[in-house]
Amino acid sequence: MDNLFLTERIIISKDWATLLFFVGFTTIAINRTIFNVRFTEFTRLAFSSKYLKIYKENTNLKNSFTLSFLGIQLLSITFFIQILAKSFHLIDHYSFVSFIQILNFTAFFILSKYLIDKIIAITFSIEEFADNFNLQKATYRNYIGLYLLVIDLLLFYNDVTNTTVISLIAFTLILINIGLYVIFIKNNQKTILNKLFYFILYLCTLEIAPYLIIYFAYKNFRA
């Protein structure tokens, strides 16, 4: 009789992810219902700057619509980083534990940047400028996060881990973020020229240095 070799089949549950995706899309649906006009203008952000003109007050950075989409942005970024990590074999499989670890790191990173941002803004008396910059940045990134959540859903449940595809999406996101700075600079040329030194310091400290630190930390980790 031929020898039989039994291989243990491990089934990884994705119920936790289903629940999180459900919460994310439910939040979007609630915002669409409660803030119908605002949501409509928000979804046209790629083609029109009308939303930014209407909701340009700094108080909009802390209202429920913006904050709920910040939550969706955090959710979509965390899922994408987890997909990225699995594609490059930094994690073996999707799990709620790895999701929470990435979520904690991402939230800590964003919160740290926000606090340093506030310190720099207060120190150099550029709070209004910084708030305006953060509002526009948060608005566009919330917009990206909305569609990234859909991409995450497709990648996650189809178990797409092709490094070329994932790298292309990541590279596109980086290019879009660079484009955001170009748009902001174009829309605020006069203010930036009046505070050029502070803007360069602000940009280097908060928008370049943190990502360089993460890159070199990752490079050393892989070495």
N, C-alpha and C positions, 0 to 999 in steps of 0.2 A: 504494500500500500504506500502510495506517495505520501511524503510528509506534508502536513498542512501547516502553513504559517499564518497565524492570525495577526492582523494589524488593527490596533485600537483606533477607532474613528472618533475624533474629537469634534464635536459640534459646538461652535462658538455662538452664543446667543447675541442677537442684535436688538433685543427688546428695548434696552436702555436708549439706543440710538433712535429707534422708532418713536419713543416717547418724547425725546428732545426735538426731533424734527417736527413732531405734531405740535409741540409747544411753540416752536418758531413760526410755523405757518399759521397757527391759530392767532398768534400775536399780530401777524401781518393782516389777517382777515379782520380782526377787531379794529385795527387802525384804519383799514379801508372803510369800515362801516361808520365808525365814530368821526373820523376826520376825512370824509369823502373828498371834499374839494382839495384839501391840502395833500392828500395821498395822490390824487390825480396829477397835480402839479409836480409832486415829488418824483413820480414815475417818468416824467418828461424831462428830467434834469439833464439827460445826455443830449437833448436837442434844444433845450431852452433854459435860460438863466432866470426865468420869471419867478421860480420858487425862491431863489436867493434874494431877489429884489423885494418880494412880499414879506418874507420871514428873515429879515436882515438884522433884527434887534438881537442883542447878545443874550437876552432872557430866553430866547428860543433854544439855547444850548442846554437848558435845564428843564424844558417842559416834557410832558409825558410822551409825546410823539417822538421827539429826538432821543430821549433816554431809552424808550422801548426798542428803537431801531439800533441803538448802541448795543443793547443786549443781543439782538439778532446778529449784529456785526461780530460781536465776540464769539457767538455760537458758530457762525460760519467760518471764521478764521481758525478757531480751534479744530473744527472738523477737517478743514483743509490741511492744517499742519499735521494732523494725525494721518491723513491719507498720504501726505508727503513723506512722513516718517516711515510708514509701512512700505512705500514704493522704494525707498532707499535702504530698507532692511534695518532701520534703527529700532523698530519694534516688530515682533513676530506676527501679531494679529491685532485686530481692533478689540479694545476692551474699555469698559467704563473707567477702570483704574488709570489707564494711560490717558484717556480723555480728560479726567479730572486733573492729572498732573500737568498736562499741556494747558488746560484752562487756567489753572493757578498761576503758571508761569506767564501766560499771556496777560491775565488780569493784573498781575504784579508789574509787568513791563509797562502796560498802559497807564496804570495808576502812578508809577514812579515818574514817567514822562510828564504826566499832568502836574504833579507836585513840583518838579523841577521847573516846569514851564511857568507856574505861578510865582516861584521864587525869583526867576529871571525877570519876569514881567514887572513885579513889584520893585525889584532892585533898580531897574533902569526906567521905571515909570512909563512902561509901554503896555499897560494892562488892556487898554481899549484896542490897541493894535493886535495884541496876542489873542484876545477874546474873539475878535473878528476873524482872525486867521483860523483859530480852532473851530469856530462855527462853520466856516466854509469847508474846512478839512473834514470835520465830523459829518457834515451833510453829504459830501461826495462819497466818503467811505461807507456811510450807512447805505447809500444807493448801491455801491459795489457789493456790500454785504448781503443786500436783498437778493441779488442775482447769483452771488457766490453760493448761497444756501441751496439754490436749485441745482447748481453744478455739483456741490457736495453730495446731494441726494443721489444723483445719477452715478457719480463715481463710487460712492460708498456701497450702494446696493448691487451694482454691477461688478463690484470688486475690481475696479480698474486700477492697476498699479504699474502700468507702463511708464517707465521713467521719462520717455520722450514726451508723452502726452502731458504728464504732470508737470514736467519742467517747463513746457511751453505755456501752460496755464499760469504757473508761478511767474515766469518772465513777463507775460502779458500784464499781470497784476502790478509788477514792479514798474513797467512802462506807464501804466495808467496813473500810478501814484506820482511818478515824475511829472506827468502831464498836469496833475492837480496843482503842483507848485508853479508850473508855467502859467496856468490860468490865473492863479492867485496873484502872481507878480504882475501879470498883464492888467488885471483889474485894479491893482493898488499901487501903480507905478509912483505916483506922487508921494504917497505916504512912505513907501519903502525908500525912496531917494532921500527923504528928510531924516530917515532913521536907518540909513544904510549899514552903518557899523553894527548897530544892535540887531538888525535883521540877519546879517551874516553870522554874528555870534549865536543868535537864536537858532538859525538853521543848522550850524555846525554842531551845536551842543545837543539839540533835541532830535534833529532829523537825519543826521549823518553818523555821529559818534556811536549812538546805541546800536545801530545795525552793523557797524564795523566791529564792535565788541562781540556781538553775537556771532558774526562770521568767523572771526579769529578763534573764538571759543569752540565753535563747531569744528574748525579746521584742526585745532589741537586735539580735540576729542577723537577725531577720525584717524589722527596720525598714529 
